[in-house]
Amino acid sequence: MPGQQGAERAVQTFPGRRQPGAGRLIAAGRRYQQLPAGLESLKIVPRQADTVQSAHLGPGRLDHGDTLRHQLADRDRHRQRSQRGNQEKLRPKTERMNKGKKGHYRIRAVNEACAHLATTLFHIFDARPFSDNRRSTTTRANRITAPHGQTDYHPDHLSRMHPPGGSVPITPSCRTALASLLLAAWTGAVHSQAPADSALPDATAGRLRLEAKLKGMGIGTDKPFSMPASIDSARQIKRALQDTERPARQTLVDGLVIRFRAAEIQALSARNMSPPDELVTRLNSIAGGKLRFQRAMAMGFHVFRFAAPLSAIEAGAILTEIRKLPEIEQASEDFRSTRTFTPNDPGFSRQWNLASPILYKGGINLPSSWDMSTGSTGTVVAVLDTGITAHSEFQSRLLPGYDFISDPRFSNDGNGRDADPSDPGDWTVDHECGPGVPGTDSSWHGTHVAGILAASGNNGSGIAGIDWQARILPVRVLGKCGGSVSDIIDGLLWAVGLDVPGAPANPTPARVVNMSLGGWSPGGCTYAYEEALNRVRSTGALIVAAAGNNDDEAANYVPAACDGVMTVGAVDHDGYRASYSNYSLVYNVSVSAPGGDISYYGTQGAGIYSTLNSGTKWPVASTYGYYQGTSMAAPHVAGIAALALAKDPEISPELLYFSIYLSSHDFPADSLCSSTAQTYLLCGSGIVDAYQTLLTVLALQPYLLVTEYYNVDIRHYFRTGARSDSAFILAGNAGNGWRDTYDYFFAWRDGSSGAQPVCRFYGKGPNSHFYTADARECEAVKGFEGWAYEGIAFYMKVPTNGICPAGSVPVHRLYNNRFAYNDSNHRFTTDMTVVGQMMQAGWLYEGIKMCGA
């Protein structure tokens, strides 16, 4: 493992071979030329950390890859390779510069570096505003605008600088002049940029970038951007609300969910075993004798219960002390969540919620969409709720689910967890759920939700749900007085096919999960929820959650506040925000859907009509009735998602989200939620529209979303269009340190549009991947020692002389130039800001190598 002296030498000398796509070759022993004044920032700086965790990401099949021991051994072999490089330096120049037996010296890129540098410079000036805020008004494919009104550079100029297939040596003057110009241009264009290893974009920034790409493809162009300038007014309102004294919401905390740092204790959880007694005793002591171990939980957590529920303040004080322990990795409150609806008695039946928005502004436009799809039996939708009672509207499509309520006091079926997810009733008596809380009849909440989502249509009886073919997976997580977060998270993970201690494997994982529930969480999304949702996302499932019924900021409720969730607010039949519906000034509501507003209009017909049971305590007979709530709004979105999956089962959850989001129709013009209001996005992007969503899904069907991940430990980037790869990474199976960069681009699913296959290679030594759409380069790299061909990654169009075909988007390739550390890595991006940041951090620009959709 090289020390500091070795690291310094690595900056100055490179062995006489290059990795695929490297921008230049520097023979072993040759030192960097003196950099021109002001170009020191372009100097390659060695990374100091030698401790890495590696992961091999293979095509469709991903393995952990090299261990740390193997990685360090590979780096120790660098000295031997350097010696071989010095010997190669003595070979004749023509032999070194031509492709040898193993392809080490096929380096036309050395002749292209000057042209690439010029191309980068002109693209940066074409893509970014200058100091006088002037932009080019010509199309990039036709002309590249030179800085500050100088000579116009046509792509033919670049080809004359470097004729295709030619061998024009780079002169020191060319390199120095262009490098100086590039640095000056970049400094003037973007001022100070963060290095490549700075903090990654958050989910919100990633969502906005993907939205911009979709709008560039013509999707949702009639809809204002998610963060318009007028949102500043919303921020002012938010600050005003924050400055207003509001009474603290009273809530009780049942216990804590804790994950210990030691891997062996996390393994005990996976085996459904308790942590060591000494740790349990220590935690109980910190809690003043009020804490006891209850059960193991998914994701390596253990669940602890207080002897009696504590206030949020009392529980928070204990939690603060427990988090200080070095043995603790994560700890969160385990509070109760409740169903998010207001029950009402049945009335006359009229499903305005499914109608065209021409008839009812709050309708979701289903009749037209049923001409395109009524669903598919291949789609599974999980309903996390109170369980489901038997009902003729969907009984034949119910799958075997599971009851995850662990505490018999709340399960109402005489036991804890079991394989019976049916709803025995959630009735309570006065004060059972807390002092002063009145008793209620059984709600049959899960049955009502399931009917909205999946009641059979066109059968001459009852009602019509949204999807008539999808199968329903009942997952019982709510009982008397609601449900605990720990039970809900276990149910959520099981619903999508992930392991839960003590529960059998789920043979029918869901692609859509409906969560018409929520609990107050003043700190927003909890650690446990956040990690669970990341794992759920890895399976490719879309999570739909109710925003809540408290006429409050949705960011204070979970799971509505969590990233990766499609949070749904409620509207009435006229499309106005329901009087009870939560909203968000910080973009935590994605869309709105019909939830009804019986409270405001005072009539049952203003609610949502769906399936129920006639029993007041225990199940008696199937019936129908009206409810209102964001609980009723959420299954409208889940049902539309199921219809979309029937049209395109391969659509990614990100594109499914945006197909719904960007296809929504607007609120009434005088609504505070309207796209013309200064508080736009208060209720999400609009009211969901089933028909427009299906049209969007069909329009996106030829394309594939290519995601990018970055490993903060080994500082490598990885691209994939395969859901299996993303699932492997997000589930943590590829090792620690992987983060979604939210830098997406679009490829094609096949070559039907003239796109070419992109070859994917894996280099075991550097533990890195390389991609190329150039057929000749693909064949050449197949002969490179240490690089394994893994198949076709996706399909892209190929540029001609650095220019992409009309209608396609340039994808730029950068190289970290870290061969000396056996640490080569390439990054591919469509974002010129990213290109500039990477070059500022020392990466080499290699030009436009493929073209996306």
JOPE-V348530 format. One record per run of one state. SS is the DSSP state (helix for helix, strand for strand, loop for the rest). FROM is the first residue (numbers start at 1). TO is the last residue. If there is no record, write none. Layout:
ss,from,to
SS,FROM,TO
SS,FROM,TO
This chain:
ss,from,to
loop,1,3
helix,4,12
loop,13,39
helix,40,42
loop,43,55
strand,56,56
loop,57,62
strand,63,63
loop,64,67
helix,68,76
loop,77,77
helix,78,89
loop,90,92
helix,93,97
loop,98,108
helix,109,127
loop,128,143
strand,144,144
loop,145,146
helix,147,149
loop,150,152
strand,153,153
loop,154,154
helix,155,161
loop,162,171
helix,172,190
loop,191,202
helix,203,216
loop,217,230
helix,231,242
loop,243,251
strand,252,260
loop,261,262
helix,263,270
loop,271,276
helix,277,286
loop,287,290
strand,291,296
loop,297,297
helix,298,300
loop,301,301
strand,302,311
helix,312,323
loop,324,327
strand,328,339
loop,340,341
strand,342,343
loop,344,351
helix,352,354
loop,355,365
helix,366,370
loop,371,379
strand,380,385
loop,386,387
strand,388,388
loop,389,394
helix,395,397
strand,398,403
loop,404,407
helix,408,411
loop,412,417
strand,418,418
loop,419,421
strand,422,422
loop,423,444
helix,445,454
loop,455,470
strand,471,476
loop,477,478
strand,479,479
loop,480,481
strand,482,484
helix,485,495
loop,496,511
strand,512,515
loop,516,516
strand,517,520
loop,521,526
helix,527,538
loop,539,541
strand,542,546
loop,547,552
strand,553,553
helix,554,556
strand,557,558
loop,559,564
strand,565,571
loop,572,576
strand,577,577
loop,578,582
strand,583,583
loop,584,590
strand,591,594
loop,595,597
helix,598,601
loop,602,603
helix,604,606
loop,607,607
strand,608,613
loop,614,621
strand,622,628
loop,629,629
helix,630,647
loop,648,652
helix,653,662
loop,663,664
strand,665,665
loop,666,680
strand,681,681
loop,682,683
strand,684,684
loop,685,686
strand,687,687
loop,688,689
helix,690,700
loop,701,702
strand,703,711
loop,712,715
strand,716,720
loop,721,722
helix,723,730
loop,731,737
strand,738,740
loop,741,744
strand,745,748
loop,749,755
strand,756,763
loop,764,767
strand,768,772
loop,773,774
helix,775,782
loop,783,786
strand,787,797
loop,798,799
strand,800,800
loop,801,802
strand,803,803
loop,804,808
strand,809,815
loop,816,818
helix,819,821
loop,822,825
strand,826,829
loop,830,831
helix,832,840
loop,841,843
strand,844,852
loop,853,853
